Amino acid sequence: MGRGTGPSIVPITVLLILLSSPSLASGGDQNAEERDIEIVSTIPHNQSSFTQGLEMLGSSIFESSGLYGHSRISEVDSNNGEIIRQTEIQDSYFGEGITVKGESIFMLTWREGVVLEFDISNLSIIGNFSFQGEGWGICYNGEHFVTSNGTSELSFRDPVNFEIEYTKVVTWDGEQVSNLNELECVGDKIYANIWMDDTILRISASSGKVDFFSSPLAITSTQGDGPEEVLNGIAFDRNSDSFWITGKNWTHMYLVNFIIPEETPSPNENSQLPTTISILGAALATSLFAFRIIRKKKEPETPNFKDSPR
């Protein structure tokens, strides 16, 4: 068709390519995927535990529990949920996240600016670090301690002196995510709970971007009646390539997998192409075509609990 004699088919082709290609439609910046939760097994959980952190080592789950006057670290049998041993810490400390490095477990404290080092063999305190600000979650990736403080920022710390070497701001579909809490390092990924939100994120350690999220509502809806009894605690189980998750004062721990949802193709999927072409052609013919790409993301709530126990 000659120039000026009618609409060109090229715009239709280009637009169809854009509509069929998520990476092109989003400017090459892929949005985070949503993953489903598959429950592998369940064990009882000590309901008195105000869970702040989980770590898996061998067949044992190490758990930190918070609150002033009640903070402790426990070793739990992953086969039956029974407590093997535990150590309480002094009443002036509010225990937070934990991680394992070598033969030691490191526990953050909330507002005390202290990291406690425990000997795994007997759970005795053998050392400590000092740091500035609040302590929420911690994990060790083999190179750095990674910590959270309730903001959208993760700090990567020297494992020898605990000094910050650099930070990463965590973004979810381009928006910063605050209230990052319990952390778990697995390779170059960081799994994180969001405080007061039934959501688990997987974050790229190199970019700070969330690449998938999962909301285990089928589990959280059966646990925790109080406002503080929220999802918290995640530990990678290398024996099963799965994750243990639980929450504050919950009755159970769950071994889960994060799985890609099964897609069921629509029976009329192939019939949509002619309709799409017709609509686009009509829009071009009447010079009324407009193209918009809409991104939708679940925004985590940011409750005002400045002084509430976490």
N, C-alpha and C positions, 0 to 999 in steps of 0.2 A: 504494500500500500504506500503510495507516494506521500511525501511530507505535506501536511496541511489538508490531506483528504480524509483523515479519520484517526481514531486512537490507535496507538501502537500496542502490540502484544507484549513488548519487552517489559513494561512495568508489571504486568500480571505475572510473568515468569519470575521476576526478581522478588516480588512480594510473596509468591508461593514458596520460594526457597527460604525467605526469612521466617515465614510462619512455620515451616517444617523443621527449622534448625534452631533449637533452644540456645546454642552457643552464639549464633549470629544475632538472634533476637535480643539477647541480653548483653550485647557488646563484648562477647568473649569471656565474660565473668560469670561462671556458672553458679547458680544459687545452690544453697545447701539442700541435700536430699533429706527426705524423711525416712526413717527406718522403723520397722515394726520390732516388737519384743517377742522372742520365743523363750518360754520358760523351760529350762532343762531339768532342774530339780529344786527342791525347797528344803531348808532345815530350820529348826527353831532358833529364835534370836532372843537373847536376854532383854526383856522389855524394860529393864531399868537403865539400859545403856542409851545415853544421849549421844548417839553416834556422830563422830566427827571425821573419822578416817578409817579406811580398810586397806590392808595389804595382804597379799597371798604369798606364802613361802612354804614350799613343799606341800604337805597336806593340811597345813594350819593357816587359819585366817587371823591376822593380828588386827585388833580393833582399838581405836582410841575413843574414849567417852569424855564429854565435857561437863560443864557446870562447876562453879566454885564449891569446893568441899566435897565434890563427888568425882573429880576427874581421875581417870585411870587408863592403863593400857592392859589389854587382855589377849591371851592366845586361845583361839577357839578351834575345836576339831571340825573340819569341814565336812565330815561324814555324818555327824549327828548334832552339831551345834553346841556341844558341851564345852564348858570353860575348862581349859587345861591348867591355866595359872593366870594370875594377874597381879599388877603392881599399882597401888594408888600413889598419886603425886600430892605434894603439899597443897593445903587449902587455898593458898594465895594465887595458885595457878589455875587458869581455865584451859584445859587441854583442847587442842585442835587437831588438824590433819597430821598424818604420819607417813613416812616412807622408809624403805629399807636401802641401806648402802653398805655393802660388805657384810660384816658381822654385827652391824649396829642398826637400830631403829631410831629415827629422828622424829620428835614430836614438836610441832609448833605450839606456842601458847597465844591466846587471843590478844590481850592488851599488855602483857607483861614484857614484851620485847625479848623473850628468851626461847631458844630452841634446846630441848633436852635430848641428850643422846643416851640410849639404853643399850646394854649388852644383850644380844638376842639370847644367849645361853641361859641367863638367869633373870632377865628384865630388871637389872639394877642400873641406876643412873651412873654413868661413867664420865660425862662431860656435858658441855653446853656451849652455845653460841649466843651472841647478842645481835639484835637487829632493830631497825627503826620501823614504826608503824604497827598496824595490826597483822596478825597471822591468821589465815583461814585454811587454805589448802596447800599441800606440798607433794611433790613427786620427784623422783630422781631418774634421769634419762641416760645415765651412764657417763654423762659429761658435765651436767649442771643439776643443781637443785632448782626446781621450778616452783615458785610460790605464788599464791593469790592473796589479795588483801581486801576483797569485797568490791573492788572497782572492776573496770574492764581490762586492767593491765596485769600481765604476767611478768614476773621478775625471774631472770635466769642468773643464778648465783654460783659463785666459785665454791666447789665442794670442800675446799680446804679451810677457807676463812668466812664463808657465807656472805661475802660482799657481792653486791649486784654488779654483774658485768654488762648486761643490757636488758632491755624490756621489750615486750611486744604487746600492742593493743589488740584485743580480740574483737573481730567484727563478724556479724552474722548478716549475710546479704547486704553488706555495706554499712550496717549500723553497729555501733559499739554495744557490747553486752556487759552490763554491770552485774554485781552480786555473784561473781564466779567464786565457787566454794571448793569443795573437795576435788582433788586432782588425781589422775592416774596417767603416768607416762607409759606408752607402748610404742617402741620404735620412735619414729619422728612425729607421732600423733600424741595429743594430750586430751584425755577424756575429762570432762568437768561437769559437776552438778551446778545448778543455779539455785541459790538459796531462795526458799519460798516459791519455787516453781517446779512442777513435775516434769522437768526436762533434763536430759543428758545431752551434752554436746561433744562432738569430736572436732578437735582444733588442729590445724597444721602448725607445728612448732616453728617452721621457717617463715610463714606468712602471717600467722595469727588469724587466719580465716577459718570459719566453721565450715566443714565440708559435709557433715551430716548431723542430724539431731533426732532424738527419739523421746517420746512422751509415754512412759509406761503406765497409762491411766488405769488399765485393767488391774494392775497391782496396787497402785497408790490409792485407788478408790476403796480398797478393802483394809487399808492400814492407816492408823493415825487419826484419832478423833479431835485432838487438840490443835491449836494454831501453830505450835512449835514442832509437832510430830510429822516432820516433812521428810521427803526423799533426801537422803544424804549417805554417801559411802559407796565407793566403787573400786573393785580390785580385779585385776586381770589374773585369770587362772590358766597358767601355761600348760597344765596337765590336760585341760579340756579345750583350750583355746576359746574359753567363754569368760564371762564376767560375773562376779558376785556383786549384788547391789542390796541395799537395805535402807532404813531410815531411822530417825530419832525415835526411840521408844517403840519401835515396831516389834511385832511378835515373830517375824520370820525374816530370813535371808533368802534371796533368790539367785540361783545360777541361771544366767540368761545369755542369749545370743541376740545381736542386732542384725536383723535380716532385711533384705530388700523386699518390699511388698510385691506380691504377685499381681501382675497386670492382666486384666481380662479384656481382650479386644472387644469393641462394640461390634455387633453383627452388621450394623449399618456403616461401619468405619469407612469402607471403600466407596460407599455411595455419596460421601460428603464432598468429594473432589469436584464433580460437575457443579454442584450447588455453589461451592466456594468460587469457582471460576465465573459463574453467572453473576454472582453478587459483585465481584470485583469489576467485571466487565461493565455492568450497569453503572457502578459508581464512577468509573473512568469516563464513560460516555456522557454522564451528566455533570462532570467536573466537580463532584461533591465528595471525593474520596479522602478519607483521613485515616492515618495509621497510628495507632498507639499500642505500646507494650506496657502491660500492667504487671508489676511484681507485687506479690502478696507474701508477707512473712508474719508469723505469730510473734508479737512483741511480748517479751517477758515482763510481768508486772514488777514494779519496784516499790514494795511496801515501805512505809515509814516506821521502821523498827530500829531506830538508831541505837537504843540501849537494850534491846531485847536479846536474851541469850540465844546464841545460834547453835 
